[in-house]
């Protein structure tokens, strides 16, 4: 068996962010990924973060809504968000904003 590899350009990355007084205080990344399983791409939401001094002001929810809209605009058939198991309050927040718990995430840390 011979396993081959080739570089493909099937990923687009978008960064959404909020600046206050010249400082980035909130951000999220949307990766739009195309593979051979579907005609449409899927979205991966990564690193949604709000600076501690700016939490509970709706910035995270606004960023999430903008990221979801970006995935829809890109024609994604799904949007995946990941979170550590210990962050139950974040899990509840995602559910409150239309996500459902689905599958498991596995990783190798290098």
DAWONOR-V859363 format. One record per backbone hydrogen bond with DSSP energy under -0.5 kcal/mol. NH is the residue of the N-H (numbers start at 0). CO is the residue of the C=O. Records with the same first field share a line. If there is no record, write none. Layout:
NH: CO / CO
//
This chain:
2: 0
3: 1
9: 7
11: 31
13: 29
15: 13 / 27
17: 25
19: 22
22: 19
24: 17 / 22
25: 17
26: 48
27: 15
28: 45
29: 13
30: 28 / 43
31: 11 / 29
32: 30 / 41
33: 9
37: 34
41: 32
42: 77
43: 30
44: 79
45: 28 / 43
48: 26 / 46
50: 24
53: 50
54: 51
56: 53
61: 57
62: 58
63: 59
64: 60
65: 61
66: 62
67: 63
68: 64
69: 65
70: 66
71: 67
72: 68
73: 69
74: 71
75: 70
76: 40
79: 42
81: 44
86: 83
87: 85
89: 86
90: 86
91: 87
92: 88
93: 89
94: 90
95: 91
96: 92 / 93
97: 94
98: 93
109: 107
//
